[in-house]
Amino acid sequence: MPNHQPSPEPTLSDHLRRLIQVSGPLTIDRYMAEALGNPKFGYYTTQNPIGAAGDFITAPEVSQIFGELIGLWCAETWQSLGSPSPLHWVEIGPGRGTLMRDALRAAGALRAFRDCANVHLVETSPVLRECQREALPDIDVAWHDHFHQVPHGSTIVVANELFDALPIHQFERTIRGWRERMVDLDTGGDGFRFVLGPVSAAFALVPEALREAPIGSVAEVSPASVSLMRNIAERVKHYGGAALVVDYGSLESRPRDTLQAVIDHGTHDVLIAPGSADLCAHVDFASLTQTAQKSGADVWGPVLQGEFLEELGIHTRASQLKRAATADQAEEIDTAVERLTEPGQMGTLFKVMAIGSPGMRAPVGFAQSNSQTS
């Protein structure tokens, strides 16, 4: 009798190969969107990547102090806005819910804020939504797939390590002009490789300041980031509110190739086993700032994360926690604070910017940062 072997389970690579065979090479924007968010095979839709047992650790997982300070920032910002009630308190890309859990605990010190704040989490991953439910068992949370689904009204938004995961396009300047980098099948047809697409009008996405960059330069553009920032800025302008963005990236738009894959806390080939690793790129804070300004919002920063957390009182809070800590726990607290604030670590690699209603005063943490208006 014939030996019928079960067919192997399909993978994201199989899906991408079919797409390329039917439609030709994929933009990096499309490749990232599929690798991270494909409903059946995507990295974020199928696994919990955050924490020591995952592929990377975010600031809220380093120390409870990070989320606590963010919570206090939101409460104080709410007061500076005139204490609007009700308030939509939104986190976009809330990970395992750790930041919001710690923020809610700290913000509880201002009861009026907690009483009027309705918690909204913008999350597409079923796996991470379940983690958030476990982290916030007693909190009335409204989940949304997209930010525009959050009801209108006064809003405070938090986005920590979100924009780095939004898809990008890459363009390379050649002697024939700017050409888009694409993902194609390799010569064997089983794997993937980068190729250059034809010269086309797509180069118009390249910022004007970069168009005369040297031959061989790579420009990264994220329409998804621009669109989300525009929505955030327009929301706080029209309905009142503020937003806090924390991420790693550059203060100026410049030629660069920062696309990377991360797995098990180390780098990974971007084109191997898509869907198994996080894909990310450095955030262009200059582009986000310009977008928010053009949308009519005020902008503060970006400032270095270390400076921001120090102004919010991270060392004072660490001292409070250490009073009730064992020697080992106190050492862990010191190590976490160092990781969050010191140069060469998250303190300088990560930047923080605030977006607010026109005319509002500088939020805490941005005392030395002049407001940038449209």
N, C-alpha and C positions, 0 to 999 in steps of 0.2 A: 504494500500500500504506500502511496506517496506520503512523504513526510512534510506536512504543511507547517511551516514555521510562522509564528505570528508576525505580522508586519510591525516594524519598529515604530514607536510613537513619533509623530511628527514633531518637528522642532521649529523654533523661530528661523533658523538658518534655512530650512526647507521653504518656509513661507516667503522669506526674502528672495531666495533664488527664483521662485515662481514669479514674484513681482518683477524682478529684473528681466527674466525671460520674456515676459509679456510686454512690459512698458519701457525697458531699457534701464540704464544706470539710475540709481536713486540719489537725490540730493542728501547731503549729510543731515540736513534738517529732518527729512523723512526717515532716514536710517535711525537717528536718535529717537524720534517719536515712536517708531516701532519697537526698538530695543528696550525702551524704558516703559512704554505705556500700552503695548499691544494687549488687548483684553484677555487673550489666552496665554501668551508666552512672555509678556513684558516683565522686565526686571522688577519694577515696583508693584505690579499687579499680582505677582506670584510668590513674593518672599518678603521677609522682614530683614532688611539689610543693615540696620542700625544697631550699634552697640558692640561690646567686646566680642560677642559671638558672631557678629555680622561682618560686613565688609569695611565699614568706616564708623567713626564716632563723631557726633556733633557736639557743640558746646553744651547743650542741656544735659547730655549724657556724661560730660566731664565732671560737672558739679551742679548740685541743686541751686547754688548761688546764682548761676546765670539766669535761670528761669525766674527766680525770686526777684532779681533786679529788673528784669523785663516787666514783671507784673507791677512793681512799684512805679516804673516809668509810665506804664499805661494809666495807672490810677492818678498820678500827678498830672499827666497830660490832660486827662479828662477834666480835672479841676481847672486847669488853665484855659480850657475851652468853654468854661462856664457851667460845668457839670450837667451836660445835656442828658435828658432822660425821656424815653429809654435810649440805650446805647447798644449798638452791635459791636461786639468784641470778636474780631475775626483773626484766625491764624490760617495762613495759606501754606500748605505743605507741612502739617504738624507732626510728621514723623510718628513716633510711638506715643505721642501725647505727653511726653515728659515735660516739655517747656510749659505747656498750658497748665498741667497739674501743679507745678511749682509756682507759676505766676498766680494762679487762683489762690493758693495758700497765702502768698505774701500780700496779695491785693485785698485779702479778707480783713486786713488791718483798717481799711477804709470801707466801712460797712455800706455807706451810701453808694459807693461805686459798684460794689458787688451786687447790691440789691437791684440796680438798674441795668446792669450789663448782661446782655443775652449772648451766650457763647456760640460761635459759628466756626466750624472747621471745614476748610475746603480740601477735600481729599478724594482721589479717584481709586486708590488701592483698597480692595476688600480686606487684604491681609492687615494693612496698617490701620484701617478703620477698626478692626477688631482689637488691635493693640490699644487704640485710643479709648475704646469702650472700657477696657480693663483698667486703664490708667485713671479714668474719670468716671468711676462707677456711680457716683451720687450726683453727677452734674447733668443738668438738662442741656444737652448739646444738639444743635441742628447741623447736620452734615450736608455738604453741597459738592457737586462735581466741578463747578466753576464759580469763580468769584462773582460774576454778574448775577448769579442766582441768589446771592445774599440780599435780603430785603433792603429797600432804600431807607435812609435815615442816618443820623449821626453815627459815625463808624471809627473805630480804632483798629488798625490792621497791623499784624506782626508777620514778617516773612523772614525766617532764619534758614539760611542755606537752601533757598528755593530757586533763585534766578540762575544759579550755576548749572542746574539740571534742565533748564529749558532749552529746547533745540536751537542749534545755530546753523547758519550757512557759512561755508568757507569759500573764499575766492583767492586765486593765485594770479599775480601779475606776470605775464609772459611777454615775449617780444611781439606777440600778436594782440596783446591787450589782456584785460582781466577775464579769466575763465573760471567757471565754478568747479570746485572739487566735487567729485561724485563717487559713489560706491558701485562697483561693477563686479561681475564674476571674474575669478582669476582664470588663467589659461586652461586649467583643468576642469573648470566649471563647478568645482566642489566648494571652494573657498571664495574669499572676497579680496578686492584690491581697490586702491584709490586710482581714479583716472580724472582727466580734465575734460569737462564738457566743452562744447563749441562756444565761441565768442557770441554773446547774446546781450539783450537789454537787461539781463539780470544783474549786470555789473552796477547798475544804478543803485543797488542796495549798498554798495561800498561808500562809506562816508567821504564826502568831497575832500576832506583834509588828508585822506589816505590815498587818493587816486594817483598821485605822482610818486608813490613809494617805489623803491628800487625793484628791478626785475627779480623775481623769485620771492617777493614778499607775499605773505598770506594775511588776508583780512577776514575777521570773523564778525558776522552780523546776526543778531537774534531778533527777527520780527516778533516772535512770541513774547520776548521780554518787553519789547517796546509796547506791544498791545496791552499786556497786563499792567505795566506801569501807567499807561494812559488811562486805563479803567480805574485804577486806584486813585490817581491824581484828580480825575474828574469827579469821582465819588466824594472825596474830602472837600473839594472846592464847592460843589453844589449842595451838599448836605451837612457839611461841617465834620471835622474829624482830623485824624492824623494817621500816619503809617510809619513803621520802623522796619528798615531793611538791613539785614546783617548777612554778609557774604564775603567771599574772597574774590579779588580781582584788582583791576588797575584803575587809577584815578583819571587817566587820560586814554582816549582812543588812540591806538597805535597798531602797526602791523604785528601779528603774532599768530602762532599756532599753539593753542592751549588745550585742544581736545584731548581728553585722556579717559582711560578706563581704570576703575579701581575694583579690586576684588581681594578679600582677606587682608585688608589694610595695606595692600601693595598695588603697584601698577600692573596693568594687564594690556595685552594687545587689543586695540579698539575693534579690530575686525574679526577676532577669533571668538567663537561661541557667543554671538550676540544674544542678549537677554540674560546672560549669567553674571554680568558685571555692571556696575554703575558707570554711566557715561556722563561727563561733565566738562565744562569749559569755564574759564575765568570770566567774571562779570565785568562788563564795560560800564563803570559807574558814570562816566561822562555822558554816555548815551542815555542812561536812566535819568540823570539830572536834567538834561536838555528836554527829554520827553515830558517830565513832570512840569517843568517851567512852561513849555509850550501849551500845556493843558490848563495853565492858570493857577497852579498850586505853588506854595512857597517850599523851598528846599533848604535843609541845613546839612552840612557835611559834604562828602563823607569824611568821617574822622576815623582814626585807628581804633580798633576794638578795645585795645588795652587802655587807651586814654578814656574812652567812653565808660568802661566798667569802673575805672578808678574814680571818675567823677561821680558815678552813681553810688560809690561806697563799698566796693567789693572787699577791701581790706578790713573795713569795720565789721562787715557781716561775717567774714572769715574768723575774725577774733571772737565774735559772739559764739560761733559754732564750736570753736576750739576750747571754750571754757568747760564744756560738758563732754569733751572728746577724750579718748585714750591717747597715749603717745603715738600709737600707730595711726589712729584716725586723724590726729592733728597733722601728722606728716602727709597724709593723703590730701588733706585740705590745702596745705601749703603747695603741694605738687600741682593740684588742680588749678589753684589761683595763678601759679607761675605759667602753666600751659595756656591759660586764657588771656593773660595780660602781657607776657614778656616778649621783647623783640625777638624775631626769628621764629617765634611760635605763633599761636593764634592772635597774639596781641597786635602784631603788625601785619600779618598775612590777611587778616579779616578787617573789613571796613564796615562802618555803620552810617547810614543816612536816614534822615527823617523828612517826611513830606507832610505838609499841613495846610489847613485852611488859610487863605490869603489874610495877612495881617496878624496872625496869631504870634504870640511871643515865642522866643527860642525855647524849645523843649529842654528839659534837664539832660545833661550830657553833651550839649552843644553850645555851652556858654561862650566858647572861644571861636565858634563858627558863625560867620556872617550868613544871614538869610539870603538865599539866591531866589529872586523872583523873576517872573516872566517879563 
